[in-house]
């Protein structure tokens, strides 16, 4: 078996060479880098300095609620499904699952409202800059 054939066998994804997928990703990153949002994030060197400030009680409560929503989301739905199987009552999962999942969405939205969009926007801007610089090269936004 030649090295080239081994390379193609080892580095394939869905029976296509990995090179094709990397090329597609780099094209997507280049397109993102051309947007004004990404260009300004790279040019202004967006960072996470705002996270050094001491958070307010409102922000802490919001982040706590966001975390709580993940705990009562799918884990609670899974627990209800397990209980439905254990008690042989499918209505526990059929009715309780969507209700608990909906409750987790409400808790998440309340947390986002309390925490505010400021920190989400700062993080997204930094993440965009990192994506463009790491995957698209330093001159990708130019």
Secondary structure, DSSP 8 states (H G I E B T S, - for coil): --HHHHHHHHTEETTEEHHHHHHHHHHHHHHHHTSHHHHHHHHTT--SGGGGS---HHHHHHHHHHHHHHHTTHHHHHHHHHHHHHHT-HHHHHHHHHHHHHHHHHHHHHHHHHH-SHHHHHHHHHHHHHHHHHHH-TTTT-
